[in-house]
Amino acid sequence: WVPPLATAEKIGAFALTEPHAGSDAAAIRTTASRSNGRYLLNGSKLFTTNAEEAETFVVLATQDRSLRTRGIMALVVERDTEGFTINPQHGKMGMRATSTAELVFEDCEVPEENVLGRKGGGGAVLMSGLDYERTVLAAGPLGIMQACMDVVIPYVHDRQQFGQAIGSFQLMQGKLADIYTKMNSARAYVYEVAKACDRGEVTRQDAAACCLYASEEAMVVAHQAVQAMGGAGFMNETPVARIFRDAKLMEIGAGTSEIRRMLIGREMMAKMG
């Protein structure tokens, strides 16, 4: 599975969220029942990114809901597996360049060799993957902030009011200074956490914290970019309108800002013993 995914010959997707389980991942209801050396998947997933294009899916399912995370399994499901249906979900506020879909499993047969890790080890697969996912996701807000700079600086340089470029006004220069500072502060933190990932030394609290900081600062920057462009920034034809909508997902995906804060605090307290 890994080589074609790593080269983008194939697209992958990770299926966790369900109608009744999002932030509370242990509450998933999709079941994996062992039958004749295979597992039968039954249930559904929501908001699965890249699902319309993906050919390889990592799906989390439970063998025993009473065991919470200890009952979760991670299984690889191929797109053409019988009993597996993909229903596109449209109408997103932003991030429309990626597909989002509902996945439905009806007695979907998955070979035993498609189980990732040990049986009941899906919780560990989930948590280890989320640390890296949060770090990768944190790069998105960096691009959002840079995109705001790329659009706003030429605009305030060229836009004339009161006989001069609006970029010559101190209030506007202060906006630019704030955007620049937030972008570079977030970039420095995210890059350091990414280096820790490369060394295999990333901590859960830093993966969550760099994502929390970058995503919330990107939302602030996108808001200020719209403000800097005034009425033009409010029009869909300008890039900052799309950037603003896209930025919001950064505070939601891979765990909401609230979940990230909870996780950071919990990890810090756990280190106290």
N, C-alpha and C positions, 0 to 999 in steps of 0.2 A: 504493500500500500504506500509506503513512504516515498520511494523514488519518484513515481509520477505526481504525487502531491507536492513534493519539494521542487520539482521542475515546472509545476503548473500545467503539466500535460493533462492532469485531472484536477478538478476543484473539490475541496472537502467542505463539510459542514458539521457543526457540533450542535446536537439536539438535547437541550436541557429543559427549557421553560415549557410549562403546561398550563392549561386553563386554571388549575388549582395550585400550581407551584411555580414560583418565580424566585424571589429572594430566599424563600424557604425551600432550598433544593431537596432537602430530605423528605419533603412531602409529595414527591412525584408519585403518580398512580399508574404510569405505564408499567406493565408487568412483563417479566421474563420467566416463563414456566418451562422447566426441562421436560423434554419428551423425545424418547427414542434417539438419544445422543445429540439432540438439537434443542434450541430454545425457541419457544413460541412467544413472539412479541404481540402485545395487545394494549392499545391506548393511543394517545395523540400528543403531539407537541405543537407549540405555537411560536411565532416570531423567530423561526430558524433562518439565520442569515445565509445567503448564497444557495438556498435550497433549490431554487429553480434550475440552477446550473450545475449543482454538485452531483458527483457520481459516487462519492464515498462519504458515508455519514457515521459519525461516532454518536451513538444513542445511549442515553442513560435510562435504565429501567430497574425496577425493584423486584427482588425475589420474595421479600418479606417486609411489608411496610412498618411492622412493629419494631424492626431493627434499625429504623431510620437510615443513617448513612452506611451503617454496617451491612445493610441488606441491598445496597445498590450495586448494580453491575454496569460495566461499560462494554458495549458491543459494537462491532463494525457491521454496518448494513449497506449493501450495494444498491444502487438506484433501481435496478431492474428486478429486485427480489419480489417474488410473488407475495401478495398481501400488504404491500407497501404503496401508499398513495400520497402524492404531493399536491396540495391545494394552495395556489398562490394567494397571498394577502396583499392587497393594494391599498392606496390611500394614506401612505405615510406622510407625516408633516415634512420630513427631510430625509436625507440619506437615500435618495431615490435611485442612485446608481447601483445599489446592491438590492438583490431580491430578498423578499421575506415570505415565508410560507408556513402553512400548517402541514404537519406530517401525521398520517393516520396509519396505524398498524392493526391489521386484522388477521390473527393467526399467521403472522409473518415469520417464516422459518429462518433461523440464523444458525449456521454451523457452530459447534462448540469451540472450534479453533478460532472463531471470530471474537471470542471474549478477550478483552484487554486486561492484563494483570490477572491476579487471582480472583476466584469467584468471591463476590462480596467486596471486592476491592475497588469498585467503581467510585466510591467516595474519595479515595486517595487519588485516583486518576483525575477526578473532577477538580479537587483542590490544587493539585500540582499544576494542572493545566491553566487554572484561573490565575495563578500568580504570573505566569508568562503572558497570558491573554491580557491582563491588566497593564502590564508593561508595554506590550505591543500597542494596545489601545491608546496608551498615553501619547504615542507618537502622532496620532490623529489630531489632537488639539494643537500640537506644535505646528502642524501644517495649516490648520485653521487660522492660527494667529499670524503666521507668515503671509498667508493669502490676504488677510485683512491689511497688513502693511503694504503689500504689493498693489492693492487697489486704492487705499486711502491716500498714501503719500502723493502719487501723481494727481489725484483729484484735488487735494487741498493746495497743491502747487499751482494748478491751472485755474481753479474756480475763483472768480473775482467777485468781491462784494466791497462796497464802500471805497471803490477805486483801488483795491489792492487784493493780492492773493489771500484767501482765508488762512492759508498756512503761515502767514506772517503775524497772525493774532496770537497773543500769548496763551489764551485759553486753548486754542487749537494745538499749539506746540506742546502744551501740557498733556493733552490727550495722546499725542504721538509719543511723548516720553513715557507715559504710563504703559502704552501698548508695547513699546520696545522693551521696557524693563520686565514686564510680566512674561513676555515671550522668552527672553533670554534666561530668566530665572527658572522657568519651567523646563526649558531645554537642558540646562545644566543638570537639574535633578534627574530628569528622565534618562539622559545619557549615562549618568553614573549608575543608575539602577540597571540599565541595559548592559553595562559592562559587568556588573555583578552577576547578571544572568549568564553571560558568556563564561564567567569563572565558576558557575555553579554555586554561587554564594548569595543569591538573592534571598531576602527575607520577605515574609508575607506582608509585614507591615509597610515596608518600603515599596513593594509592588503596588499595594493599595494606595499608599500616600502619594506617590508620584502621579498616579492616575487621577486621584482626587484633586490634587493641586492643579495639574495641567488642564483638566476638563473644566473646572470651575473658572479658572482664569481665561480659558478660551471663550466661555460664555460671556464673561465681562468684556473681553476684547471685541467680540463680535457685536455686542450691544453698542459699544462705543464707536465701532466702525460705521454702523448704521447711523448713529447720531451725528458723526462727523460729516456724513454725506447728506444729511437732512432729508428732504422729500425724495431726492434721487435714491437714497439708500433704502427707502421704503418700497420702491418699485421692484417687482419681480424680475425686471429686465437687467437689474444690476447684480453683480456677483455677491455683494454683501448680504442681500436678502436671502439668497440660498445658503450662504455660509452661516448666517444667524440660525436658520432652521436646522442645518446639519449639526451645529454646535450643541444643540440641546441633547441629542442622543448620547453625547460623550458623558453626560452626567447620569445616564441611565444604564447603558450597556455594560455588560460584564460586572454587574453589581452596581446598584445606585449609589449616589454620594452618601446617603444615610448608612447603607450597608458597609461601605468602605470605612466610614468613621467608626462604626461599631467594631469592625474587624481590627482596625489599627489600635483602638483603645484596649480591646481584649488581648491582643498580642503583647502590648506593652505591660499590661498587668500580669499576664502569664509569666513573663520573664522575671517578675519579682518573686515568684515561687508561691 
